[in-house]
């Protein structure tokens, strides 16, 4: 189970991967998962594919396109 802070960090990594990943399928999947994680109970229903996307986004560690002010 993830805390709210951890969930926010995961969503940030997924959004960065969605912005920057050259593979459109992966980028779209990251974007969709980040959006779905806005629903609090969704965090408790992660599939194996969801976990793989989260691990991928963490490994890539993309930075956002725009600097966060």
C-alpha positions as a printed NumPy array, in Angstrom:
array([[  0.   ,   0.   ,   0.   ],
       [  1.347,   3.383,  -1.001],
       [  1.072,   6.546,   1.034],
       [ -0.426,   9.632,  -0.568],
       [  3.06 ,  11.139,  -0.95 ],
       [  4.37 ,   7.988,  -2.643],
       [  1.362,   7.952,  -4.947],
       [  2.05 ,  11.584,  -5.915],
       [  5.692,  10.72 ,  -6.655],
       [  4.648,   7.756,  -8.804],
       [  2.171,   9.926, -10.69 ],
       [  4.894,  12.535, -11.311],
       [  7.275,   9.902, -12.715],
       [  4.518,   8.485, -14.907],
       [  3.614,  11.937, -16.246],
       [  7.257,  12.684, -17.061],
       [  7.539,   9.353, -18.884],
       [  4.308,  10.148, -20.733],
       [  5.764,  13.477, -21.902],
       [  9.198,  12.232, -22.911],
       [  9.145,   8.559, -23.847],
       [  9.636,   8.082, -27.586],
       [  7.416,   4.986, -27.635],
       [  3.827,   6.223, -28.032],
       [  2.319,   3.027, -26.605],
       [  4.358,   3.325, -23.403],
       [  3.788,   7.072, -23.183],
       [  0.019,   6.639, -23.525],
       [ -0.052,   3.824, -20.969],
       [  1.92 ,   5.951, -18.48 ],
       [ -0.424,   8.865, -19.04 ],
       [ -3.499,   6.683, -18.546],
       [ -2.151,   5.118, -15.353],
       [ -1.195,   8.516, -13.911],
       [ -4.737,   9.697, -14.62 ],
       [ -6.292,   6.581, -13.055],
       [ -4.2  ,   6.97 ,  -9.904],
       [ -6.158,  10.158,  -9.184],
       [ -8.817,   7.768,  -7.858],
       [ -7.62 ,   6.826,  -4.348],
       [ -8.803,   3.215,  -4.41 ],
       [ -7.043,   2.583,  -7.746],
       [ -3.692,   2.5  ,  -5.926],
       [ -4.832,  -0.677,  -4.173],
       [ -5.746,  -2.365,  -7.462],
       [ -2.429,  -2.291,  -9.341],
       [ -1.987,  -4.984, -11.979],
       [  1.329,  -6.537, -12.954],
       [  1.363,  -4.27 , -16.021],
       [  0.802,  -1.217, -13.813],
       [  3.725,  -2.241, -11.612],
       [  5.931,  -2.747, -14.671],
       [  5.036,   0.731, -15.968],
       [  5.845,   2.265, -12.581],
       [  9.19 ,   0.466, -12.482],
       [  9.911,   1.563, -16.053],
       [  9.116,   5.2  , -15.26 ],
       [ 11.351,   5.036, -12.177],
       [ 14.228,   3.494, -14.14 ],
       [ 13.987,   6.095, -16.908],
       [ 13.759,   8.953, -14.393],
       [ 12.683,  11.45 , -17.036],
       [ 12.66 ,  15.127, -16.094],
       [  9.606,  17.234, -16.92 ],
       [  9.702,  19.204, -20.162],
       [  9.03 ,  22.446, -18.318],
       [ 10.827,  23.405, -15.15 ],
       [  8.554,  23.239, -12.132],
       [  8.447,  26.681, -10.529]])
